[in-house]
Amino acid sequence: MRTAALPQTPPGTPPVTPAAHSVRRQVLDVLASMRFAIALLTVICIASAIGTVVKQGEPLVNYVDQFGPFWAEVFGALGLYRIYSSGWFLTILAFLVVSTSLCIARNTPKILADWRTHKEHIREQALQAFRHRATGVLTQPLGEAQAAVLRTLAQQGWSVKTQRREAAAQDGASGTAAIGEGVMIGARLGAANKLGYIAAHSAIVLICLGGLFDGDLIVNAQVWAQKLQPFKGGMTEPERGRLGEGNPAYRAQLFVPEGARSNAAVVNLNEGMLVQPLPFEVELKKFSVEYYATGMPKRFASDIVIHDARKGVDKAFTVEVNHPVVYDGVTIFQSSFEDGGSSVQLKPLRLDLGTAQVARAGQATQAAQSASSVAAVVGGAPQMLSAPAGDLQLEVTGLRVINVEDVAQAQKSSAADGTASAGSNDVRGVNLAELSKHLGSGAKPAGNKQLVNIGPSVIYKLRDAAGQAREYQNYMAPVKLDGQQVFLFGVRDTPAEGFRYLRVPADEDMGVQGWLRLRQALNDGAMRAEAAQRFGRMAAPADRAELQAQLGGSAQRALDLFAGAIRATPAKPGQPSQPLVGGLPALSDFIEQAVPAEQRERTSATLVRILNGALFELLNLSRERAGVAPLSPEQDEARRFMTASVLSLSDAMFYPVPMVLVLEGFVPKQASVFQVTRTPGRNVVYLGCVLLIVGVFAMLYIRERRLWVWLQEDGAGATRVKMALSSTRQTLDTDREFERLQRTLLGTTAAASP
C-alpha cells in the first residue's frame, strides 16, 4: 500500500496567516459557546444581587454616610448606584443576547430536523445495542401483527411512522438465507422535550431584550443623538433638557401638590435630570393616609384626575401602593409623598435675653422675647430674622405631621455610653434613637420597640451671612422620656450627621414658658444675686449671718459660672482671651484648676448641691416675678423638673444660635410623588417569562422516548418481533415503562434483555 508524501515547505517561506473567515468563525464559536453564555449570565446574576443589596438611585450623601467617602466614590465610579442602567451592565446584557441568539440559531435547525423524524430507517441489527431491548414471536401474520402493534401504540399516545423493507430470514431447517418481508415501526413520545430547549433559550433573549428596551438605553441614546443637556436639581431647565412627548420608553418621577396639576415628569440620570412631558396632565385632588393603631401607616392613596386635552376627556382614578393606574400606555405608580407647600406658624424664643430686658419692655413681653410670630411656607421663599450676631436667613424645608418612633429604645439609650449613628431622614419619620442624646453625647442600645406617635415637627435651616447653614428639627408637643415630659429641639451641622436634641422640660402647663423664665432669670445678674442670697438664708441657720454670707457667695459664684458670666480662672497676661464657657463644663473647669486632685470629688458634690439649691431658688424667684405660685422642693414633679432643667440649661449654653423657633400651628398640604413609566418591553418580558416556565418544565419533567419495533415473517405464518427503547434519562420509570410495553406488545418479558 502506497502513501502520498506530504509536500515540504521551502526554507524561508513565511508562515501562512489564517484567512479572515477563520477568525470570524472562531469569534462566532466563542460567542455561541455555552460556557461564554453561562459566564455572562453569572456576572449578570452577581450584579443583580449587588443591585438588590445596594439601594438604587439614592442621594450621594446617603452612600457617603453608609460606605464612607473613599468607598462611596469607588462604588460610584463602578456604577453600583444605578447598576441596571450602567454601561457595563447593558453591554454584558447585549452580549448575552447575542450569545444566546447564536446558540439558538446554531442548534435550532438540528433540533427541528430531529423533531420531525422518527428514525424509522434504523437497521434491524442496531436494536441489539440498546439497553432496553426484547425479542418475541406473535402468532398473527405480519399484517395483523403490524395492525395490532400500531393500534396499541396509538392508544398509548405514541407518534408512529413505519417503513416496509425486505429482510434476510434464516431458515432453521436448511441453514440457508431467504429473503422475507419486514416492517420497521419507529415511535416517539415526549417530543416537547426538544422544544423546551428552544423555549428556554428564547425566553432569555426576550427577557434581556425587554430589559434593554425598558431601561435607560433608549433615553441615553436620545441624549447622545440629540445632544441633550441634563441639568441638576435647583438649576433652570436648559432648552435641550427636555425629551420628546413620544418617547417610546422611560421611567420618570412626577411631583404633584394637592390642588395642582402637572405633566412635567423628571427622568433621573447619572449626569442630572431630563424633563419628560406626558401626553396628559395629572391633577391631585387629595392625598390620604390610613394608620394602624400603633400609628404606623398602612395605606397611601392619591385621588387624581387625568386631563387629556387631545381626547377632551377628564377621568378620575385612585392610585394606591401596589395598585397602579394605566392610561394611554403610561403606568402611574404611587411612589412616595412629600410636603406640597404647607403653611406653618413659628414662634421665635430668644435664649439670650434676661428678665430685666423683658421687664423693661413693659406689657410687650412677646415683643421682648422675639419679633412677632413668623408665617412661612414649606419650600417657600427664605425670610430674614434678626439675631444679636447678625441677621439669619430662615428656610423652612419640611413639616411632618406624623412621627412614629421607638420611644422605648430612646428611653433605654440614656443609660448607655457610646456614639449613635446618623439618623436617616425618611419622609415619614426621624431616628428617635438620637433623642436621648444631650448635645455632644448619645447612645444606641438595642431593646424592645415601643412605637408611639410623638406629634408634628418642623424642619428648617438658618443660614448666616457667610452662607453657612445648620438644620433644625423641633417637635410641637412634649415627649415623655425617662419619666419627664420634654420638648425636643434638634440640630445638626451637615445632612450626613444625625440630629442632636436639646431636651427642654415641660412645665405644669405642658409648655416651655417655665423653663424659659428660668433661662431668662439665669441671664439676669441681679436675679442671680438675689437667688444666691435666698439660698444662703435658707441653707444656714438664722443666727449664723457669716455662714449665710459664705453660702450666698458660693452660690453666687456657682450661678455666675453656670451662666457663663465669669471665667473659671482669670486669663494670663499676654494670652488671648478665650470665649466664656457656661454650664456644667464651666464648673468642671473651675474644679480642675482651683481644687487639688484629692479634694475634687468631695468639692464637686458640694458645688453641685449648692448649684441645684441656688437654681431652685432662682426658679421660684422667676415664678414670683411672673405671678405664678412657687414650687415646693418636696414635690416629685418639681424635683424631676429641676433635674431636667439643670441638664437642659447646661446644654443650651452650646446651642448654636440664641433663638429657638417653636411650631405654634400649621395647615398641612401634601404632595404625591408618582412614578410614571412607559414600558412597551414589559409584554416582551412577560412572554419571555411564560416561555421560560414552559421550557424549564419541558426539559425537566418531559422525557423523550423513542421505540422501535421490528416485525418480520418467520415463514410459518407467525411474526418474529424485536423491540428496543431509548430515553433521554434512564430512570426507574423508564424500566417500568419498557416492561409494560413488553407485556402489551409481546405478552411476555421472558426474552427481555437484562
MOJO-V534286 format. One record per backbone hydrogen bond with DSSP energy under -1.0 kcal/mol. CO is the residue of the C=O (numbers start at 1). NH is the residue of the N-H. E is the energy in kcal/mol with one decimal. If there is no record, write none. Layout:
# MOJO-V534286
co = {CO | CO}
nh = {NH | NH}
e = {E | E}
This chain:
# MOJO-V534286
co = {10 | 19 | 20 | 21 | 22 | 23 | 24 | 25 | 26 | 27 | 28 | 33 | 34 | 35 | 36 | 37 | 38 | 39 | 40 | 41 | 42 | 43 | 44 | 45 | 46 | 47 | 48 | 49 | 50 | 59 | 59 | 60 | 61 | 62 | 63 | 64 | 68 | 69 | 70 | 71 | 72 | 73 | 74 | 75 | 81 | 82 | 86 | 87 | 88 | 89 | 90 | 91 | 92 | 93 | 94 | 95 | 96 | 97 | 98 | 99 | 100 | 101 | 102 | 103 | 104 | 107 | 108 | 109 | 110 | 111 | 112 | 113 | 119 | 124 | 125 | 126 | 127 | 132 | 133 | 134 | 136 | 138 | 141 | 142 | 143 | 144 | 145 | 146 | 147 | 148 | 149 | 150 | 151 | 152 | 153 | 154 | 159 | 161 | 163 | 165 | 167 | 169 | 171 | 176 | 178 | 180 | 181 | 182 | 183 | 184 | 185 | 186 | 187 | 188 | 189 | 190 | 191 | 192 | 195 | 196 | 197 | 198 | 199 | 200 | 201 | 202 | 203 | 204 | 205 | 206 | 207 | 208 | 209 | 210 | 216 | 217 | 218 | 219 | 220 | 221 | 222 | 223 | 231 | 232 | 238 | 240 | 241 | 244 | 250 | 252 | 253 | 254 | 256 | 257 | 260 | 262 | 263 | 265 | 266 | 267 | 272 | 273 | 274 | 275 | 276 | 281 | 282 | 283 | 284 | 286 | 288 | 290 | 290 | 292 | 296 | 299 | 300 | 301 | 302 | 303 | 303 | 304 | 305 | 306 | 307 | 308 | 308 | 313 | 315 | 317 | 319 | 320 | 323 | 325 | 327 | 330 | 331 | 332 | 333 | 336 | 338 | 342 | 343 | 344 | 345 | 345 | 346 | 347 | 349 | 354 | 355 | 356 | 359 | 361 | 363 | 364 | 365 | 366 | 374 | 376 | 377 | 383 | 385 | 387 | 392 | 393 | 394 | 395 | 396 | 398 | 400 | 403 | 405 | 405 | 406 | 407 | 408 | 409 | 412 | 413 | 426 | 431 | 432 | 434 | 438 | 450 | 452 | 456 | 457 | 458 | 459 | 459 | 460 | 461 | 462 | 463 | 464 | 468 | 470 | 471 | 472 | 473 | 474 | 479 | 481 | 484 | 485 | 486 | 487 | 488 | 489 | 490 | 491 | 492 | 494 | 500 | 502 | 504 | 507 | 511 | 512 | 513 | 514 | 515 | 516 | 517 | 518 | 519 | 520 | 524 | 525 | 526 | 527 | 528 | 529 | 530 | 531 | 532 | 533 | 534 | 535 | 536 | 541 | 544 | 545 | 546 | 547 | 548 | 549 | 550 | 551 | 552 | 553 | 554 | 555 | 556 | 557 | 558 | 559 | 560 | 562 | 572 | 583 | 584 | 585 | 586 | 587 | 588 | 589 | 590 | 591 | 596 | 599 | 600 | 601 | 602 | 603 | 604 | 605 | 606 | 607 | 608 | 609 | 610 | 611 | 612 | 613 | 614 | 615 | 616 | 617 | 618 | 619 | 620 | 621 | 622 | 623 | 624 | 632 | 635 | 636 | 637 | 638 | 639 | 640 | 641 | 642 | 643 | 644 | 645 | 646 | 647 | 648 | 651 | 652 | 658 | 660 | 662 | 665 | 667 | 669 | 670 | 671 | 672 | 673 | 673 | 674 | 675 | 676 | 677 | 678 | 679 | 681 | 682 | 683 | 684 | 685 | 686 | 687 | 688 | 689 | 690 | 691 | 692 | 693 | 694 | 695 | 696 | 697 | 698 | 704 | 705 | 706 | 707 | 708 | 709 | 710 | 711 | 712 | 718 | 719 | 720 | 721 | 722 | 723 | 724 | 726 | 731 | 732 | 733 | 734 | 735 | 736 | 737 | 738 | 739 | 740 | 741 | 742 | 742 | 749}
nh = {13 | 23 | 24 | 25 | 26 | 27 | 28 | 29 | 30 | 31 | 32 | 37 | 38 | 39 | 40 | 41 | 42 | 43 | 44 | 45 | 46 | 47 | 48 | 49 | 50 | 51 | 52 | 53 | 54 | 62 | 63 | 64 | 65 | 66 | 67 | 68 | 72 | 73 | 74 | 75 | 76 | 77 | 78 | 80 | 57 | 85 | 90 | 91 | 92 | 93 | 94 | 95 | 96 | 97 | 98 | 99 | 100 | 101 | 102 | 103 | 104 | 105 | 106 | 107 | 108 | 111 | 112 | 113 | 114 | 115 | 116 | 117 | 122 | 127 | 128 | 129 | 130 | 725 | 753 | 723 | 721 | 719 | 145 | 146 | 147 | 148 | 149 | 150 | 151 | 152 | 153 | 154 | 155 | 156 | 158 | 157 | 188 | 186 | 184 | 182 | 180 | 178 | 175 | 171 | 169 | 167 | 713 | 165 | 711 | 163 | 709 | 161 | 707 | 159 | 705 | 193 | 194 | 196 | 199 | 200 | 201 | 202 | 203 | 204 | 205 | 206 | 207 | 208 | 209 | 210 | 211 | 212 | 213 | 214 | 220 | 221 | 222 | 223 | 224 | 225 | 226 | 228 | 273 | 235 | 241 | 229 | 275 | 247 | 678 | 676 | 266 | 674 | 672 | 260 | 284 | 282 | 278 | 276 | 253 | 274 | 269 | 231 | 267 | 243 | 265 | 307 | 262 | 305 | 259 | 303 | 301 | 298 | 299 | 295 | 292 | 290 | 321 | 288 | 319 | 285 | 286 | 317 | 283 | 315 | 281 | 312 | 313 | 308 | 306 | 304 | 302 | 323 | 320 | 332 | 330 | 327 | 677 | 325 | 675 | 673 | 671 | 378 | 667 | 376 | 664 | 665 | 374 | 662 | 660 | 358 | 359 | 360 | 362 | 364 | 365 | 368 | 369 | 370 | 346 | 344 | 380 | 394 | 392 | 390 | 385 | 463 | 383 | 461 | 379 | 459 | 457 | 454 | 407 | 452 | 410 | 411 | 412 | 413 | 415 | 416 | 429 | 434 | 435 | 437 | 441 | 407 | 405 | 476 | 400 | 474 | 397 | 398 | 472 | 395 | 470 | 393 | 467 | 464 | 462 | 492 | 460 | 490 | 458 | 486 | 484 | 481 | 506 | 479 | 504 | 475 | 502 | 473 | 500 | 471 | 497 | 491 | 489 | 487 | 510 | 507 | 516 | 517 | 518 | 519 | 520 | 521 | 522 | 523 | 355 | 528 | 529 | 530 | 531 | 532 | 533 | 534 | 535 | 536 | 537 | 538 | 539 | 540 | 544 | 548 | 549 | 550 | 551 | 552 | 553 | 554 | 555 | 556 | 557 | 558 | 559 | 560 | 561 | 562 | 563 | 565 | 583 | 575 | 587 | 588 | 589 | 590 | 591 | 592 | 593 | 594 | 595 | 599 | 603 | 604 | 605 | 606 | 607 | 608 | 609 | 610 | 611 | 612 | 613 | 614 | 615 | 616 | 617 | 618 | 619 | 620 | 621 | 622 | 623 | 624 | 625 | 626 | 628 | 627 | 635 | 639 | 640 | 641 | 642 | 643 | 644 | 645 | 646 | 647 | 648 | 649 | 650 | 651 | 652 | 654 | 655 | 351 | 349 | 347 | 345 | 343 | 340 | 258 | 338 | 256 | 335 | 336 | 254 | 333 | 252 | 331 | 250 | 682 | 685 | 686 | 687 | 688 | 689 | 690 | 691 | 692 | 693 | 694 | 695 | 696 | 697 | 698 | 699 | 700 | 701 | 702 | 728 | 189 | 726 | 187 | 724 | 185 | 722 | 183 | 720 | 714 | 138 | 712 | 136 | 710 | 134 | 708 | 706 | 735 | 736 | 737 | 738 | 739 | 740 | 741 | 742 | 743 | 744 | 745 | 746 | 747 | 752}
e = {-1.5 | -1.4 | -2.3 | -2.0 | -2.1 | -2.4 | -2.7 | -2.4 | -2.1 | -2.7 | -2.6 | -1.6 | -2.5 | -2.4 | -2.2 | -2.4 | -2.2 | -2.0 | -2.3 | -2.1 | -2.3 | -2.7 | -2.5 | -2.1 | -2.1 | -2.4 | -1.4 | -1.9 | -3.0 | -1.1 | -1.0 | -2.2 | -2.1 | -1.5 | -3.2 | -1.6 | -2.1 | -1.7 | -2.1 | -3.0 | -1.8 | -2.2 | -1.6 | -2.3 | -2.3 | -1.2 | -2.1 | -2.2 | -2.3 | -2.3 | -2.3 | -2.4 | -2.2 | -1.9 | -2.3 | -3.1 | -2.6 | -2.3 | -2.4 | -2.1 | -2.3 | -2.8 | -2.3 | -2.1 | -2.6 | -2.5 | -3.1 | -2.4 | -2.5 | -2.1 | -1.7 | -1.0 | -1.1 | -1.3 | -1.4 | -1.5 | -1.1 | -2.5 | -2.9 | -2.8 | -3.3 | -3.0 | -2.8 | -2.7 | -2.2 | -2.4 | -2.5 | -2.6 | -2.3 | -2.3 | -2.5 | -2.1 | -1.8 | -1.2 | -2.5 | -1.2 | -2.2 | -3.2 | -3.1 | -2.9 | -3.6 | -2.7 | -1.8 | -2.4 | -4.0 | -3.5 | -1.8 | -2.8 | -2.8 | -1.9 | -2.2 | -2.2 | -2.4 | -2.9 | -3.3 | -1.5 | -1.3 | -1.3 | -2.7 | -2.7 | -2.2 | -2.3 | -2.0 | -1.5 | -1.7 | -2.5 | -2.7 | -2.2 | -2.5 | -2.7 | -2.3 | -2.5 | -2.6 | -2.2 | -3.0 | -2.1 | -2.1 | -2.3 | -2.2 | -2.9 | -2.9 | -1.2 | -2.4 | -1.6 | -1.5 | -3.0 | -2.6 | -1.5 | -2.2 | -2.0 | -2.6 | -3.1 | -2.3 | -1.9 | -2.0 | -2.6 | -2.5 | -3.0 | -2.7 | -1.9 | -3.6 | -2.2 | -3.2 | -3.0 | -1.9 | -2.7 | -1.8 | -2.2 | -3.2 | -2.9 | -2.2 | -3.4 | -1.5 | -1.5 | -3.3 | -2.2 | -1.1 | -2.6 | -2.7 | -2.8 | -1.2 | -2.6 | -2.6 | -2.1 | -2.4 | -1.4 | -1.6 | -2.7 | -3.3 | -2.4 | -2.5 | -2.1 | -1.7 | -3.5 | -2.2 | -2.9 | -2.3 | -2.1 | -1.9 | -2.7 | -2.3 | -2.8 | -3.0 | -2.4 | -2.9 | -1.2 | -3.1 | -2.6 | -2.2 | -1.8 | -2.6 | -2.5 | -2.2 | -1.7 | -1.9 | -1.9 | -2.0 | -1.9 | -3.2 | -2.9 | -2.7 | -4.1 | -3.0 | -1.5 | -3.3 | -2.4 | -2.0 | -2.6 | -3.0 | -2.9 | -1.9 | -2.8 | -1.2 | -2.5 | -1.3 | -2.4 | -2.0 | -1.8 | -1.6 | -1.4 | -1.5 | -1.4 | -1.5 | -1.9 | -2.2 | -2.2 | -2.6 | -2.6 | -2.8 | -2.1 | -2.0 | -1.9 | -3.4 | -2.4 | -1.5 | -2.9 | -1.7 | -2.5 | -1.9 | -2.0 | -2.1 | -3.6 | -2.3 | -2.7 | -1.7 | -2.7 | -3.0 | -3.2 | -2.6 | -2.3 | -3.0 | -1.6 | -2.7 | -2.2 | -1.7 | -1.7 | -2.1 | -3.8 | -2.0 | -2.5 | -2.1 | -2.6 | -1.6 | -2.4 | -2.5 | -2.5 | -2.1 | -1.4 | -1.3 | -1.8 | -2.1 | -2.2 | -2.5 | -2.2 | -2.1 | -2.3 | -2.2 | -2.2 | -2.4 | -2.2 | -2.8 | -1.6 | -1.5 | -2.4 | -2.2 | -2.2 | -3.0 | -2.6 | -2.4 | -2.4 | -2.7 | -2.4 | -2.4 | -2.5 | -2.7 | -2.4 | -2.7 | -2.5 | -2.4 | -2.5 | -2.8 | -1.8 | -1.1 | -2.2 | -2.5 | -2.2 | -2.3 | -2.3 | -1.9 | -2.3 | -1.9 | -1.3 | -2.4 | -2.8 | -1.9 | -2.0 | -2.9 | -2.3 | -1.9 | -2.3 | -2.5 | -2.7 | -2.4 | -2.7 | -2.7 | -2.0 | -1.9 | -2.1 | -2.4 | -2.2 | -2.2 | -2.2 | -1.9 | -2.4 | -2.1 | -1.3 | -3.4 | -1.4 | -1.7 | -2.1 | -2.6 | -2.5 | -2.4 | -2.5 | -2.3 | -2.1 | -2.1 | -1.5 | -2.4 | -3.3 | -1.9 | -2.3 | -2.5 | -1.9 | -1.3 | -2.0 | -2.8 | -2.9 | -3.1 | -1.9 | -3.2 | -2.4 | -2.8 | -2.4 | -1.8 | -1.9 | -3.1 | -2.6 | -2.8 | -2.8 | -1.4 | -1.7 | -2.2 | -2.6 | -2.5 | -2.4 | -2.5 | -2.2 | -2.6 | -2.4 | -2.3 | -2.6 | -3.2 | -2.6 | -2.3 | -2.4 | -2.5 | -2.4 | -2.6 | -1.0 | -1.8 | -2.5 | -2.8 | -3.3 | -2.0 | -2.8 | -2.1 | -3.1 | -3.2 | -1.7 | -3.4 | -2.1 | -2.3 | -3.9 | -2.4 | -2.5 | -2.8 | -1.5 | -2.4 | -2.4 | -2.3 | -2.1 | -2.2 | -2.1 | -2.2 | -2.2 | -2.1 | -3.0 | -2.4 | -1.5 | -1.3}
